[in-house]
Amino acid sequence: MKLKITAVGNSAGVILPKELLARLRVEKGDELYAIETPDGIRLTVYDSALAAQMAVAEQVMREDRQVLHQLAQ
């Protein structure tokens, strides 16, 4: 599905068609979470528990990159 970036005040936004909103099971006012993956960006419904887990994971990655590098090997 092709999306267009549009001006929203001094920022930019993407218009999500009704069909996509229905597939995501969201409506105006809901929040989405953008997760970077090796294949691109994944949009999911915002989940406060996931957001907390991602914050911890990002902190660990920043503070202890050496451990992550060893785990990857």
C-alpha positions as CSV (number, residue, x, y, z in Angstrom):
1,M,0.0,0.0,0.0
2,K,1.5,3.3,-1.1
3,L,1.4,6.1,1.5
4,K,2.2,9.8,1.0
5,I,4.0,12.1,3.4
6,T,2.2,15.3,3.9
7,A,2.8,18.6,5.9
8,V,1.2,18.8,9.3
9,G,2.0,22.2,10.7
10,N,5.9,22.4,11.0
11,S,6.1,18.6,10.9
12,A,5.3,15.8,8.5
13,G,2.8,13.1,8.7
14,V,1.5,10.0,6.9
15,I,-2.2,9.6,6.1
16,L,-3.4,6.1,6.8
17,P,-6.3,5.0,4.7
18,K,-9.4,3.5,6.4
19,E,-8.5,0.1,5.0
20,L,-5.1,0.1,6.8
21,L,-6.6,1.5,10.0
22,A,-9.1,-1.4,10.0
23,R,-6.3,-4.0,9.4
24,L,-4.3,-2.5,12.3
25,R,-7.5,-2.4,14.4
26,V,-6.9,1.2,15.3
27,E,-8.8,4.4,15.0
28,K,-8.2,8.2,15.3
29,G,-6.5,9.0,18.6
30,D,-4.9,5.5,19.1
31,E,-1.1,5.2,19.2
32,L,1.2,3.1,17.1
33,Y,4.7,1.8,17.8
34,A,7.3,2.0,15.1
35,I,9.9,-0.8,15.4
36,E,13.0,-0.9,13.2
37,T,13.6,-4.3,11.7
38,P,16.2,-5.6,9.3
39,D,13.6,-5.4,6.6
40,G,12.4,-1.9,7.4
41,I,9.9,-0.3,9.8
42,R,7.1,-2.3,11.4
43,L,4.0,-0.5,12.7
44,T,2.2,-2.2,15.6
45,V,-0.5,-1.1,18.0
46,Y,1.2,0.7,20.9
47,D,1.6,-1.6,23.9
48,S,2.9,0.0,27.1
49,A,4.5,-3.3,28.3
50,L,6.3,-3.6,24.9
51,A,7.4,0.0,25.2
52,A,8.9,-0.6,28.6
53,Q,10.7,-3.8,27.4
54,M,12.1,-1.9,24.4
55,A,13.4,0.9,26.7
56,V,15.2,-1.6,28.8
57,A,16.6,-3.3,25.7
58,E,17.9,0.0,24.3
59,Q,19.5,0.9,27.6
60,V,21.3,-2.5,27.7
61,M,22.5,-2.1,24.1
62,R,23.8,1.4,24.8
63,E,25.6,0.4,28.1
64,D,26.9,-3.0,27.3
65,R,27.6,-3.4,23.6
66,Q,30.4,-5.8,24.2
67,V,28.1,-8.4,25.8
68,L,25.7,-8.2,22.9
69,H,28.6,-8.7,20.5
70,Q,29.7,-11.8,22.4
71,L,26.1,-13.2,22.4
72,A,25.9,-12.7,18.6
73,Q,28.9,-14.9,18.0
